[in-house]
Every structure is written in C-alpha cells, then in structure tokens.
Amino acid sequence: MLFTNKDLKKLIIPLVLEQALAITVGMADTMMISSVGEAAVSGVSLVDMLNNLIISVLAALATGGSVVTSQFLGAGREGEACRSAR
C-alpha cells in the first residue's frame, strides 16, 4: 500500500486550513471595505467570488490529475503514473 489511512488523514489538515483561510480573507476584505459603501462591497464580493471560482477550477484539475495517476498506480503501471504526474 502506497499511503496508509494515517498518512491520508494528515493531508486533510492543510486542506481544511487552506479553505478556512480563503473564507477568512474574503470576510476580512468585506469588513474592511464595508464603511465605504454598497458599491465597494459589491465590487470586493465580486472579485472574491471570481477568486473562489479560479481556486475551485484549479482544485478540480488537480483532483482529476490525481485520479488518473492513482488509477495508473493501482494498475501497477508506475511508468505511466510518473508520466501522467508530469
């Protein structure tokens, strides 16, 4: 087995922390600009949503690549797994 369940559980902590920080930055931006006016809050929220969209798209691409590489590793085709990881 390549990774144990304990190893995989260790990977969850940075993922949760990254999501919490992304949400906190969005909230902090909105709170800092809230005294300026509704248009400013709307603009910051729009940029924050665009930022979250980009992060989600990149995470989806990374997940898809991981799935392909994992399938090669599971099939015992390590050469193709290395090539797909590149």
N, C-alpha and C positions, 0 to 999 in steps of 0.2 A: 504494500500500500504506500502510495507516494506521500500523502498527508494524513495525519491522524485527526480524529474529531477535535482533540485538544488544540492542534495547530490551526484548524479552521475557526475554532471559537476565538482564538487570539486575533484573527483577521477581522472579526466583527467589530471590535472596539474602535479601530481607526475609522471604519465606515460610518458608524453611528456618530462619532465625534465630528467627522467632516460635515455630515448633514446638519448637526446641531450648530456648528459654526456658520454654515451658509445661511441658516434661518436667522441666527442672531445678527449677522451683518445686515441682512435685509431689514430686520426690525430696527436696528440702530440707525440705519440710513433714514428710514421713515420718521423716526422720533426726532432726529436732528433737524430735519427739514420741515417738520410739521408747523413750526411757528411762521414760516414764510408765506404759506398759503396753499389752497387746494390744488392749483395748477402744478406747483412744485412737488407736492406729494404724489400727484398723479404721474408726473414725469419720472420720479425716482422709482415708483412702483412698477412702471412700465419697463424701465431698464432692469430692475431686479427680476421681473418675470422673464425677460429675454436672457438674462444671465442664467437663471434656473433652467431655461429651455436648452441652452448650449451645454450646460453641465449634464443634463439628462441625456441628450443625444450622444455626447462623448462616453457617458457611462454605458449606454446601450451598445455602442460599438465595441467597447472594451469587454462587455459581457458576452457578446456574440463571438468575439475572437477567443475568449476563454473557453467557450463551449466547444468550438471547433478544435482547439488544441487539446482539450480534455478528451474529446472523442478519439483523437489520434493516440493519445497516451493510453486510454482504456483498451484500444485495439492492439496495443503493443507496437505501434508504428512510430517509434521515437524520432526517426529522421524527419518524417513528415510533420511531426509535432513541433520540432525545432524550426522547420521551415515556415510553418503557419504562425508561429510565435513572432517571427521576424516581421 
